[in-house]
Amino acid sequence: MGMKSKSKKMMMLLMAAIMVLSLAACGGNGNASKESANNKPANTNSQESTEPAATPSADEPGWKSDTSPITFDWYLNFAWFPNKWGVDPTSQYVTKKTGVNINFIVPAGNENEKLNTLIASGKLPDFITLGWYEDGVKKMIEGGLVEPLNKLAEQYDPYFFKIADPDKLGWYTQPDGNVYGYPNSSSSPKDYEQYGDTYVSNQTFVVRKDIYEAIGSPDMRTPEGFVAALKAAQEKFPEINGQPLIPLGLHEFTAVGNDSLEQYLQNFLAIPRQKDGKLYNRETDPEYVTWLKTLRKANEDGLLAKDIFIDKRAQMEEKIAQGRYFAMLYQRTDFAAQLGTLYQQDPNKIYIAVDGPANSKLDPPTLNGPSISGWTVTLISKDVKDKARAIKFLSYLMSEEGQKDLYLGEKGVSYDTIDGKDQFKPEAFDLMNKDRAAFDKQYGSSFTFWMMQNTNITQQWQPESVEPYKQLEDWTRGKTVSVSEFDLIDPLANSDEGIILSKIKDLRSKTLPKLLMAPSDAEFDKIWSDYIKKQEDLGLAKVQAFQQTKYEENKKKLGME
């Protein structure tokens, strides 16, 4: 470490010297040129006097040096993102303070098509935010379409290194030694030591409270209990407001599979990710196969509605708001807005978390807690209209000041110092819990703009959760595990292994519905063994060898060896 930070210091000093000379040469900003002009006759300390204006300081936020108006285009790879910058007081406040205005670009339909079109065009918007697990991240880096953040920071804003988490920079350092993206919602193993007991997971199994209680609050942890509960709910409540009840809701079926039927179900069954240091193929676990067969049986009994095979998130949200699902294996934050609406209408018709599918030993689930990879990464494009302002604005968003601005908003508007503590004003907090969409427009705080959110920083201002959200969060406490070392182990899409993996995912996405719709267990077994064999023929072993190597490298990176 010693050598590294020494060479970084040298680099910075060198950069500083170069900057000073080039600024002195071209007059730089008004301040520096005046000073150097004044110093012409004696010319002894012209260098010193230009220094404050010329050298970006590592101690002072860089954004303060220039707050003139600038608009950045910011691409968010999430078709569901509904908000515009500048509508609400929080984003207006940030613009007034930093001079930065944002024009969001959000795909209208399929995110990957839009992103691939942008990448193929070779011209990207100034900022790009997408899931760290998206292939586009690698494509942009490999295609040389994005700036190394470390280089931008060295040149224009060394303050970045003061606020960036070295563990996260290390995690995202590419083979060329550069870092191109910085994560949001990221927690390192060190963060786990500090905040671990406060961590919650997004992964929940929920049921509609009134229906669940009406059928006797059954235990749904076993295959028999699970199917019996779906059946009882459907018999007792065939319709919700004139529409058929949907006994079970799942994340959408996509071109690569289904989150609920893969990772979620495997986590609920506490299937290990590795055994004795070797990655474990969770899909082949007998407990998992048993539960897929349970869902097949549920479908045969008419308990899986056709909707779940075709609905996208937007349709699901509509049906959740109508309370049409009895149970869901789903991400709680994805339906928080609908849950708030239901709670306002009738606190008895909300969704509550209960113990869901479990393995035959009834072990508690092992749910994903926050990982070092986070949720999204944000990159700065090579086409960025102002490199200096871009990295300085990114640093501002990452810093405690930026976090506070985007979380609490402007003082006196969405928050105040109440009882000696900076916290949301009661009316703002109230609206946040009642109608999140209205809150986003009226206040715009509490991470309406979540691109760089760092919950480890903002938890100091976080209000106590209220119902109906609190129950879901609390249910996950103590069930979360860190899964950092299993992140970023997949091959690049255009590598040999990557091509095999995308064929396997494609196969999986086509196979999952077939398994659930199989008319009999015998037919399920046939589809299943065919699926496992096809994966092997495609070259699964080659992908697994690649992932194993990456997993071992990750453990070293995270100091787990």
CORJO-V653907 format. One record per backbone hydrogen bond with DSSP energy under -0.5 kcal/mol. NH is the residue of the N-H (numbers start at 1). CO is the residue of the C=O. If there is no record, write none. Layout:
# CORJO-V653907
nh->NH co->CO
nh->NH co->CO
This chain:
# CORJO-V653907
nh->5 co->1
nh->6 co->2
nh->7 co->3
nh->8 co->4
nh->9 co->5
nh->10 co->6
nh->11 co->7
nh->12 co->8
nh->13 co->9
nh->14 co->10
nh->15 co->11
nh->16 co->12
nh->17 co->13
nh->18 co->14
nh->19 co->15
nh->20 co->16
nh->21 co->17
nh->22 co->18
nh->23 co->19
nh->24 co->20
nh->25 co->21
nh->26 co->22
nh->27 co->23
nh->33 co->27
nh->33 co->29
nh->34 co->30
nh->35 co->31
nh->36 co->32
nh->37 co->33
nh->38 co->34
nh->39 co->35
nh->40 co->37
nh->43 co->39
nh->49 co->45
nh->50 co->46
nh->51 co->47
nh->51 co->48
nh->52 co->48
nh->54 co->50
nh->55 co->51
nh->56 co->54
nh->64 co->61
nh->65 co->62
nh->66 co->63
nh->70 co->99
nh->72 co->70
nh->72 co->101
nh->74 co->72
nh->74 co->103
nh->75 co->73
nh->75 co->127
nh->76 co->74
nh->76 co->105
nh->77 co->75
nh->77 co->129
nh->78 co->76
nh->81 co->78
nh->87 co->84
nh->90 co->443
nh->92 co->88
nh->93 co->89
nh->94 co->90
nh->95 co->91
nh->96 co->92
nh->97 co->93
nh->98 co->94
nh->99 co->95
nh->101 co->70
nh->103 co->72
nh->104 co->102
nh->105 co->74
nh->106 co->104
nh->107 co->76
nh->114 co->110
nh->115 co->111
nh->116 co->112
nh->117 co->113
nh->118 co->114
nh->119 co->115
nh->120 co->116
nh->121 co->117
nh->122 co->118
nh->122 co->119
nh->123 co->118
nh->124 co->122
nh->127 co->73
nh->128 co->379
nh->129 co->75
nh->130 co->377
nh->132 co->375
nh->134 co->131
nh->137 co->134
nh->138 co->134
nh->139 co->135
nh->140 co->136
nh->141 co->137
nh->142 co->138
nh->143 co->139
nh->144 co->141
nh->145 co->140
nh->146 co->140
nh->147 co->380
nh->149 co->147
nh->149 co->179
nh->150 co->179
nh->152 co->148
nh->153 co->149
nh->154 co->150
nh->155 co->151
nh->156 co->152
nh->157 co->152
nh->157 co->153
nh->159 co->57
nh->160 co->157
nh->161 co->158
nh->162 co->158
nh->162 co->159
nh->163 co->159
nh->164 co->160
nh->166 co->164
nh->168 co->165
nh->169 co->165
nh->170 co->166
nh->171 co->167
nh->172 co->168
nh->173 co->170
nh->174 co->178
nh->177 co->174
nh->180 co->172
nh->182 co->378
nh->184 co->376
nh->185 co->453
nh->187 co->371
nh->192 co->188
nh->193 co->189
nh->194 co->190
nh->195 co->191
nh->196 co->191
nh->196 co->192
nh->198 co->195
nh->199 co->195
nh->199 co->196
nh->202 co->368
nh->204 co->202
nh->204 co->330
nh->206 co->204
nh->206 co->328
nh->207 co->352
nh->208 co->326
nh->209 co->207
nh->209 co->350
nh->210 co->348
nh->212 co->208
nh->213 co->209
nh->214 co->210
nh->215 co->211
nh->216 co->213
nh->217 co->212
nh->220 co->218
nh->220 co->355
nh->226 co->222
nh->227 co->223
nh->228 co->224
nh->229 co->225
nh->230 co->226
nh->231 co->227
nh->232 co->228
nh->233 co->229
nh->234 co->230
nh->235 co->231
nh->236 co->232
nh->237 co->233
nh->240 co->243
nh->241 co->239
nh->243 co->240
nh->245 co->238
nh->246 co->324
nh->247 co->245
nh->249 co->327
nh->251 co->329
nh->254 co->252
nh->254 co->257
nh->257 co->254
nh->262 co->258
nh->264 co->259
nh->265 co->260
nh->266 co->262
nh->267 co->263
nh->268 co->264
nh->269 co->265
nh->270 co->267
nh->271 co->266
nh->275 co->278
nh->278 co->275
nh->280 co->273
nh->282 co->280
nh->284 co->281
nh->285 co->282
nh->288 co->285
nh->289 co->285
nh->290 co->286
nh->291 co->287
nh->292 co->288
nh->293 co->289
nh->294 co->290
nh->295 co->291
nh->296 co->292
nh->297 co->293
nh->298 co->294
nh->299 co->295
nh->300 co->296
nh->301 co->297
nh->302 co->299
nh->303 co->298
nh->305 co->303
nh->308 co->305
nh->309 co->306
nh->310 co->306
nh->310 co->307
nh->311 co->307
nh->316 co->312
nh->317 co->313
nh->318 co->314
nh->319 co->315
nh->320 co->316
nh->321 co->317
nh->322 co->318
nh->323 co->320
nh->324 co->319
nh->326 co->246
nh->327 co->247
nh->328 co->206
nh->329 co->249
nh->330 co->204
nh->330 co->328
nh->332 co->202
nh->332 co->330
nh->334 co->331
nh->335 co->331
nh->335 co->332
nh->336 co->333
nh->339 co->335
nh->340 co->336
nh->341 co->337
nh->342 co->338
nh->343 co->339
nh->344 co->340
nh->345 co->341
nh->346 co->342
nh->349 co->346
nh->352 co->207
nh->354 co->205
nh->358 co->221
nh->362 co->359
nh->366 co->267
nh->367 co->365
nh->367 co->479
nh->369 co->481
nh->374 co->371
nh->375 co->184
nh->377 co->130
nh->378 co->182
nh->379 co->128
nh->380 co->180
nh->381 co->126
nh->382 co->145
nh->384 co->381
nh->390 co->386
nh->391 co->387
nh->392 co->388
nh->393 co->389
nh->394 co->390
nh->395 co->391
nh->396 co->392
nh->397 co->393
nh->398 co->394
nh->399 co->395
nh->402 co->396
nh->403 co->399
nh->404 co->400
nh->405 co->401
nh->406 co->402
nh->407 co->403
nh->408 co->404
nh->409 co->404
nh->409 co->405
nh->412 co->415
nh->413 co->410
nh->414 co->410
nh->415 co->410
nh->416 co->423
nh->418 co->416
nh->418 co->421
nh->421 co->418
nh->423 co->416
nh->423 co->421
nh->425 co->414
nh->428 co->425
nh->429 co->425
nh->430 co->426
nh->431 co->427
nh->432 co->428
nh->433 co->429
nh->434 co->430
nh->435 co->431
nh->439 co->435
nh->440 co->436
nh->441 co->437
nh->442 co->438
nh->443 co->439
nh->444 co->439
nh->446 co->407
nh->447 co->406
nh->448 co->445
nh->450 co->448
nh->453 co->450
nh->457 co->454
nh->458 co->454
nh->459 co->455
nh->460 co->457
nh->461 co->458
nh->462 co->458
nh->462 co->459
nh->469 co->466
nh->470 co->466
nh->472 co->468
nh->473 co->469
nh->474 co->470
nh->475 co->471
nh->476 co->472
nh->476 co->473
nh->477 co->473
nh->477 co->474
nh->478 co->199
nh->479 co->476
nh->481 co->367
nh->486 co->483
nh->487 co->484
nh->495 co->492
nh->499 co->495
nh->500 co->496
nh->501 co->497
nh->502 co->498
nh->503 co->499
nh->504 co->500
nh->505 co->501
nh->506 co->502
nh->507 co->503
nh->508 co->504
nh->509 co->505
nh->510 co->506
nh->511 co->507
nh->512 co->508
nh->513 co->509
nh->514 co->510
nh->515 co->511
nh->516 co->512
nh->517 co->513
nh->518 co->514
nh->518 co->515
nh->524 co->520
nh->525 co->521
nh->526 co->522
nh->527 co->523
nh->528 co->524
nh->529 co->525
nh->530 co->526
nh->531 co->527
nh->532 co->528
nh->533 co->529
nh->534 co->530
nh->535 co->531
nh->536 co->532
nh->537 co->533
nh->538 co->534
nh->539 co->535
nh->539 co->536
nh->540 co->535
nh->542 co->539
nh->543 co->539
nh->544 co->540
nh->545 co->541
nh->546 co->542
nh->547 co->543
nh->548 co->544
nh->549 co->545
nh->550 co->546
nh->551 co->547
nh->552 co->548
nh->553 co->549
nh->554 co->550
nh->555 co->551
nh->556 co->552
nh->557 co->553
nh->558 co->554
nh->559 co->556
nh->560 co->555
nh->561 co->555
